[in-house]
């Protein structure tokens, strides 16, 4: 890796860390390199793909990105409950309100159907209950 590419890669990794923190302040101590033990190139490839090249500071903010993700997971039938719960938690941490999350899920009934919307609302309610008044 030449010096110029190394600097560019480091900049992309730093930008990725910033976006991860914006998604959830608890990710402040996230160490992508720790994933290297499972899959040697996964952390670098994922951070570069998701945050280095795809996401940019001038684009959508974390709150909006997470609401869009809630919408997509809803349309997919809310089959991935752990991912849906995590995304809803992160959306709340990024400033989305419970009402906004419920509205996004409800709107997706037009695209994913009533069963998908109902399942997503059930998952969201579990998260809201778990988080209590903190959310």
ABEGO torsion letter per residue (X at the ends): XBAAAAAAAAAAAAAAAAAAAAABAAAAABBAAAAAAABAAAAAAAAAAAAAAABBAABBBAAAAAAAAAAAAAAAGGABAAAAAAAAAAAAAAGBBAAAAAAAAAAAAAAAEAAAAAAAAAAAAAAAAAAEAAX
